[in-house]
Amino acid sequence: MIEEIKRCIAVLSGGGTIIYPTDTVWGLGCDATQGKAVDKVFEIKGRQKTKSLILLLDSMDKLERYVDEVPAIAWDLLEQVDTPLTIIYPGARNLAPNVIAPDGSIAIRIVREDFCRQLIARFNKPLVSTSANFSGDPSPVSFKKIHPEFLKKADYVVNWNREVIRTMKPSAIMKIALNGEIELIRP
C-alpha cells in the first residue's frame, strides 16, 4: 500500500489525476489546490464546470484550513456519524478557485477508508473526489465497473483493492449554514 501511495503523491504533486478507491465508490481525483489539475478532472468526466465537486480530507482537524468557520453542529455530526457524510460549508479558502462553488461554499467529506485516509494524510492536502465515470453514467461500486476508456484518461490508476466491491452508495450530502440551519441535499 505504501508504494501505491508514493506513486499517487508523485502524480498529484505534478498536477496529475488519479483513479482511486474511496470510502464510497471508485473516484477520480487530483490536488484540490491546483486549478489546472481540477480543470483536468472536469475535462475527463465531461462535466460542466458549473457543477460542484467534493473534496476529501483525512481528519476533522484539517477542516479549518479550508473553511473560514465550521458551524458547531457540523462538529457534532462528524463525531456521531458512522456512514459517509459530505457537508457543504460556507466560506471556502486555500483551494483552487475552480473547486469552490459560485456561492463561496465547498463540499468536504472526512474519509475513513484506510488507503484513501493514508494517501490524504501523507499528501497533506485535500483531494478532489468525483466518481470514476463519465458524467451521467452510473457510479462504479467496483473497479471492474469503470469504463475502460475512462481508465485511459487518468494519469495514474491505483493498483490497490481492485477486487473489492463497495457496498456503500455515494455519501449523504447536507449543507450547513453558520447559524446551524441544515439543508439535506442527498439523503
Phi, psi and omega in degrees: 000320183299320180296321177296319179297317179298318178297316179300315181298321178298317180293313181298318181296331179272010179083018182270176180245150178229153168251125190211157178282135176245188179282353179240284181233175173293137185238160170253129184214174178198178175291119183286359179257358181250108183302320180294323178293319178297319176302320179299319180299313178300318182294314180299316182287336188072036185255142177295139181290350178279347178276138183285159177242159177259143174250150177245138173234157180268348187206142176298331182300337183269354182305316186291349173289332190241359180226133181304312183211130179266119178303141183306319181298331180296318178301315180298314180299315182296327179286331186264333187289141178242008174235159182303129181226125175257130179244134175266119183253144172283161171071051178293149178206165177059032180230163174300136182303327183280001175259347180271134180295157181305332180274007178086006182267168177214139178264125183227138174237137175269121185268153177242345180298131191301309182300309183297317180297315180293321178301311182293320179298316181287324178288327177064030174215157177288151176252142168291141176222114172226151184301146184278069180207158174292144182309127179098342178276162179295148177289136183280115179277347175220161180301321182297340181274357178280129181300132181305323178293327178293318180301326182289341186276336181280157179284333179208141176242120183297135178255070182209129177055035181293336182276348182286133174259122182286134177262353179277146171266173175307151185297156169291148179232129175225148178254130181240123177277162180300332179279002178092357179294133184247135174237120178279119181266314178219119182292000000 
